[in-house]
Amino acid sequence: MSWWHRTDWLTRAGLLCLAVLVLGTVVATVFGIGGDPEAMVGPRLAPPGGDYPLGTDQLGRSMLPRLFEGIGTTLLLSTVAVLVTAVIATLLGIAAGYWGGWLGEVVMRLVEVLYSFPTIVLAILVAAVVGPGQTATVCSIILITIPLMTRLVRAAAIIVAQRDYVTSAVISGAGWPRILFRHVLPNISGTIAVQGTYALSVGILVEGGLSFLGFGVQPPQSSLGALIQQGSTYLIAAPWLVIVPGIVLVVAILAINVFGDGLRDSLEPREARSLV
């Protein structure tokens, strides 16, 4: 039975919803659906309907192409940051879990220092150091998502390192690169994949919060957080400027979390949501 048929309808719905967001954004970007996101094509703050399915913003720009641009920017920045996080957290977690000792202590103390910072405070601190923009967003997501993933990868690596096949490989004289990448890494890949989905949802949320505060993506480029921030000024006169990107942001985070739960249940059945 395939993975698709082994998952529940909620997991499949989350994956389909995420796929629609990604594919819709790619198609809209490639074929220019809605036109130029920076072109002033209509009256200011026009309501949704007619030539402007999602209305226009305060400068008369159509919200449809700006929304597609915002989704693409948010997903791209979050995905890049999470991929970097996965690589760093995997290396640190495996090293701390397999060798332990002083190396493990150093890694875990560094992780705990990062974990002690409130999320938004750490993001603002990074933006203050590197300057507002995409770089600050990516660096913030990396620093915020590394601690939890490293701790969980370390815990999984400790368990795998104590198993018989790893002990047999050590006794047979296999070098540590072979043990780590042939025996340890494949057996903790499920943990990495599951935590990667959760980190992606956190990354999207961090991007939204940082851009809303003005430290993330800067105009004229848009992201979901930037669109919400720009539209909040006109919340009473043009609520669609906030409601539409806000709904997309919530749906994206919810879809990723639901898919992550299903992935966890599939890869780690002992952690399943239901005992029925």
C-alpha positions as CSV (number, residue, x, y, z in Angstrom):
1,M,0.0,0.0,0.0
2,S,1.4,3.4,-1.0
3,W,2.0,6.2,1.5
4,W,-0.9,8.2,0.0
5,H,-3.4,5.5,0.9
6,R,-1.9,4.9,4.3
7,T,-2.5,8.5,5.4
8,D,-5.8,9.9,6.6
9,W,-7.9,12.4,4.7
10,L,-6.7,15.3,6.8
11,T,-3.1,14.7,5.9
12,R,-4.0,14.4,2.2
13,A,-6.0,17.6,2.4
14,G,-3.1,19.5,3.9
15,L,-0.7,18.2,1.2
16,L,-3.1,19.1,-1.6
17,C,-3.7,22.6,-0.2
18,L,0.0,23.2,0.0
19,A,0.5,21.9,-3.5
20,V,-2.2,24.2,-4.8
21,L,-0.5,27.2,-3.2
22,V,2.9,26.3,-4.6
23,L,1.8,25.3,-8.1
24,G,-0.6,28.2,-8.4
25,T,2.1,30.6,-7.5
26,V,4.6,29.1,-9.9
27,V,2.1,29.1,-12.8
28,A,1.0,32.7,-12.0
29,T,4.6,33.8,-11.9
30,V,5.7,32.0,-15.1
31,F,2.7,33.1,-17.2
32,G,2.2,36.5,-15.6
33,I,-1.4,35.9,-14.4
34,G,-2.8,39.2,-13.2
35,G,-0.1,41.3,-14.8
36,D,2.8,43.2,-13.3
37,P,2.6,43.3,-9.4
38,E,4.1,46.8,-9.4
39,A,2.0,48.3,-12.2
40,M,-0.6,50.9,-11.1
41,V,-3.5,49.7,-13.2
42,G,-6.6,51.0,-11.5
43,P,-8.2,53.3,-8.9
44,R,-6.9,53.3,-5.4
45,L,-8.5,50.9,-2.9
46,A,-10.9,49.5,-5.4
47,P,-13.0,46.6,-3.9
48,P,-12.7,43.1,-5.2
49,G,-14.6,42.4,-8.4
50,G,-14.6,43.0,-12.2
51,D,-11.1,43.6,-13.5
52,Y,-9.6,43.3,-10.0
53,P,-10.6,40.0,-8.5
54,L,-8.9,40.8,-5.2
55,G,-9.2,44.6,-5.4
56,T,-6.4,47.2,-5.6
57,D,-4.1,48.6,-3.0
58,Q,-3.4,52.1,-1.8
59,L,-1.4,52.8,-5.0
60,G,-3.9,51.3,-7.4
61,R,-1.9,48.1,-7.9
62,S,-3.9,44.9,-8.5
63,M,-3.8,42.7,-5.4
64,L,-3.9,39.4,-7.3
65,P,-0.4,39.5,-8.8
66,R,0.9,41.0,-5.6
67,L,-0.6,38.2,-3.6
68,F,1.1,35.6,-5.9
69,E,4.4,37.4,-5.5
70,G,3.9,37.5,-1.7
71,I,3.2,33.8,-1.5
72,G,6.3,33.0,-3.6
73,T,8.6,35.3,-1.6
74,T,7.4,33.9,1.8
75,L,7.6,30.3,0.7
76,L,11.0,30.7,-1.0
77,L,12.6,32.5,1.9
78,S,11.2,30.0,4.5
79,T,12.1,27.0,2.4
80,V,15.7,28.2,1.8
81,A,16.1,28.9,5.5
82,V,14.7,25.6,6.6
83,L,17.0,23.7,4.2
84,V,20.0,25.4,5.7
85,T,18.6,24.7,9.2
86,A,18.2,21.0,8.4
87,V,21.8,20.7,7.2
88,I,23.3,22.5,10.2
89,A,21.0,20.9,12.8
90,T,21.6,17.4,11.3
91,L,25.4,17.8,11.5
92,L,25.3,19.3,15.0
93,G,22.7,16.8,16.3
94,I,24.5,13.7,14.9
95,A,27.9,14.9,16.2
96,A,26.4,15.7,19.7
97,G,24.4,12.4,19.8
98,Y,27.0,10.0,18.5
99,W,30.2,11.3,20.1
100,G,28.7,13.1,23.1
101,G,31.3,14.2,25.7
102,W,32.6,17.7,25.6
103,L,31.5,18.1,22.0
104,G,27.9,17.3,22.9
105,E,28.0,19.6,25.9
106,V,29.3,22.5,23.8
107,V,26.6,22.0,21.1
108,M,23.8,21.7,23.6
109,R,24.9,24.8,25.5
110,L,24.9,26.8,22.3
111,V,21.5,25.5,21.4
112,E,20.1,26.3,24.8
113,V,21.4,29.9,24.5
114,L,19.5,30.4,21.2
115,Y,16.5,28.6,22.6
116,S,16.3,30.9,25.6
117,F,15.7,34.0,23.4
118,P,12.0,34.9,22.7
119,T,11.4,34.3,19.0
120,I,10.5,37.8,17.9
121,V,13.2,39.4,20.1
122,L,15.8,37.2,18.4
123,A,14.4,38.1,14.9
124,I,14.5,41.8,15.7
125,L,18.1,41.5,17.0
126,V,19.2,39.8,13.8
127,A,17.5,42.4,11.7
128,A,19.3,45.1,13.8
129,V,22.7,43.5,13.1
130,V,22.4,42.7,9.4
131,G,19.8,45.3,8.4
132,P,16.1,44.8,7.4
133,G,15.5,42.7,4.3
134,Q,15.5,39.2,3.0
135,T,18.9,38.4,4.5
136,A,17.6,39.3,8.0
137,T,14.5,37.1,7.4
138,V,16.5,34.0,6.4
139,C,19.0,34.4,9.2
140,S,16.3,34.9,11.7
141,I,14.4,31.8,10.6
142,I,17.6,29.7,10.7
143,L,18.6,30.9,14.2
144,I,15.0,30.3,15.5
145,T,14.5,26.9,14.1
146,I,18.0,25.4,14.7
147,P,17.7,24.8,18.5
148,L,14.6,22.5,18.5
149,M,15.6,20.5,15.4
150,T,19.2,20.0,16.8
151,R,17.9,18.7,20.1
152,L,15.5,16.3,18.5
153,V,18.1,15.1,16.0
154,R,20.6,14.6,18.8
155,A,18.0,12.5,20.8
156,A,17.3,10.3,17.7
157,A,21.0,9.9,17.0
158,I,21.7,8.8,20.6
159,I,19.0,6.0,20.3
160,V,20.3,4.8,16.9
161,A,23.9,4.9,18.1
162,Q,23.1,2.3,20.8
163,R,21.6,-0.2,18.4
164,D,23.2,-3.5,17.5
165,Y,24.0,-2.8,13.9
166,V,25.9,0.3,14.8
167,T,27.8,-1.6,17.5
168,S,28.6,-4.3,14.9
169,A,29.9,-1.7,12.5
170,V,32.2,-0.3,15.2
171,I,33.5,-3.7,16.1
172,S,34.1,-4.6,12.4
173,G,36.4,-1.5,12.1
174,A,34.2,0.7,10.0
175,G,35.2,4.4,10.1
176,W,33.0,7.1,11.6
177,P,32.0,8.6,8.2
178,R,30.6,5.2,7.1
179,I,28.8,4.7,10.4
180,L,27.3,8.1,10.5
181,F,26.2,8.4,6.8
182,R,25.4,4.7,6.2
183,H,23.8,3.7,9.5
184,V,22.9,6.7,11.7
185,L,21.7,9.3,9.1
186,P,19.3,7.0,7.2
187,N,17.6,5.9,10.4
188,I,17.0,9.4,11.7
189,S,15.8,10.8,8.3
190,G,12.2,10.4,9.5
191,T,12.8,12.7,12.4
192,I,14.5,15.2,10.2
193,A,11.7,15.2,7.7
194,V,9.0,15.7,10.3
195,Q,10.8,18.5,12.1
196,G,11.5,20.1,8.8
197,T,7.8,20.5,8.1
198,Y,7.3,22.1,11.6
199,A,10.3,24.4,11.0
200,L,8.8,25.5,7.7
201,S,5.5,26.5,9.4
202,V,7.6,28.4,12.0
203,G,9.6,30.0,9.2
204,I,6.5,31.3,7.5
205,L,5.2,32.7,10.8
206,V,8.5,34.4,11.5
207,E,8.6,35.9,8.1
208,G,5.1,37.2,8.5
209,G,5.9,38.7,12.0
210,L,9.2,40.2,11.0
211,S,7.8,41.8,7.8
212,F,4.7,43.1,9.7
213,L,7.1,44.9,12.1
214,G,9.0,46.4,9.1
215,F,12.2,44.4,9.6
216,G,11.6,41.8,6.9
217,V,11.0,42.0,3.2
218,Q,11.1,45.7,2.1
219,P,9.0,47.5,-0.5
220,P,8.5,47.4,-3.4
221,Q,8.8,43.6,-3.1
222,S,5.9,41.9,-1.3
223,S,5.5,39.0,1.0
224,L,2.5,37.8,3.0
225,G,3.7,39.6,6.1
226,A,4.5,42.8,4.1
227,L,1.1,42.8,2.4
228,I,-0.6,42.5,5.8
229,Q,1.6,45.3,7.2
230,Q,0.8,47.6,4.3
231,G,-2.9,46.8,4.3
232,S,-3.2,47.3,8.1
233,T,-3.1,51.1,7.6
234,Y,-6.3,50.8,5.5
235,L,-8.1,48.2,7.6
236,I,-11.3,50.1,7.9
237,A,-11.5,51.5,4.4
238,A,-10.1,48.4,2.6
239,P,-10.2,45.3,4.8
240,W,-9.5,43.0,1.9
241,L,-5.9,44.2,1.9
242,V,-5.4,42.4,5.2
243,I,-8.0,39.7,5.1
244,V,-6.9,38.0,1.8
245,P,-3.1,37.7,2.6
246,G,-4.0,36.9,6.3
247,I,-6.2,34.0,5.2
248,V,-3.5,32.6,2.9
249,L,-0.9,32.9,5.6
250,V,-3.1,30.9,8.1
251,V,-4.0,28.3,5.5
252,A,-0.4,27.8,4.5
253,I,0.7,27.3,8.2
254,L,-2.3,25.1,8.9
255,A,-1.7,22.9,5.8
256,I,2.0,22.4,6.6
257,N,1.2,21.5,10.3
258,V,-1.5,19.1,9.3
259,F,0.8,17.5,6.7
260,G,3.6,17.3,9.3
261,D,1.3,15.5,11.8
262,G,0.4,13.0,9.2
263,L,4.0,12.5,8.2
264,R,4.9,11.9,11.9
265,D,2.1,9.4,12.3
266,S,3.4,7.6,9.1
267,L,7.1,7.6,10.0
268,E,6.7,7.3,13.8
269,P,3.5,5.3,14.4
270,R,4.1,5.1,18.1
271,E,3.5,8.8,18.3
272,A,0.2,8.6,16.4
273,R,-2.6,11.0,17.3
274,S,-5.2,8.3,17.9
275,L,-5.2,4.9,19.5
276,V,-8.4,3.8,17.7
